[in-house]
Amino acid sequence: MFSANVFDLLAELHANNNKDWFNTHRDEVRCNIQHPFAALLERVTERLSETDVPLVGSERTMFRMNRDVRFSHDKSPYQTHVSGMLTQDGSKAEADGIGYVHLDRSGGFVAVGWYKLTPKELGPIRDHIVENAADFQDVVDALGKAKFELSQEQLLTAMPRGYSEHADSPIAPYLKLQTLMVQRALPKSAWSSDDVVDRIVATIVGAAPLLKFGRERSVTR
């Protein structure tokens, strides 16, 4: 899938994050990083089409390596990683439960679910958890059997507004979540073979109960 020098190339980009270096190595970046990554998303898409989680990814769902630095203190012009999404409709505009694949100089990871939700987006999901607490616990148990844990990133320290009555409930920790996502590391060794495809597919399929539960809240509202 990826050439042996992909991590060296990403490390060089990290150490030389400037237009001169990137323009000189643009073809190497395309051939050794961007094109294989697009092919990876397509391979994963093919495999997922045979499952109950038919997410779609391709070059269209990859993120640009050029950074928008207009409102950032960090003026580095390029991302030092390559990444992309797998979504229900195969576009970056659709974000109701996604797969996200990330490759950087140290390896990478795959994540599945909802990331950094706004309070408006969180309301229906939290209500769905409250109204279907037993079902959500079943989801958490299923994730545990697959050796996943829900991300604790951006975890609230106090109960969110409007949910204080559930502070002593077993679901209280879940109502404090602002990211509803699981993640699995992809070590360097995985990227040089089809093992990376297997790991990404297994992670997304393993997270299927979470995707199903989260999407149901839009059906019932």
Secondary structure, DSSP 8 states (H G I E B T S, - for coil): ---TTHHHHHHHHHHT-SHHHHHHHHHHHIIIIIHHHHHHHHHHHHHHTTSS---B-SGGGB--SB---TT-S---SB-SSEEEEEBSSSSTT--SSEEEEEEETTEEEEEEEE-S--HHHHHHHHHHHHHTHHHHHHHHHHHHHTT-----TT--SS--TT-GGGTTSTTHHHHT-S-EEEEEE--GGGGGSTHHHHHHHHHHHHTHHHHHHHHHHHH--
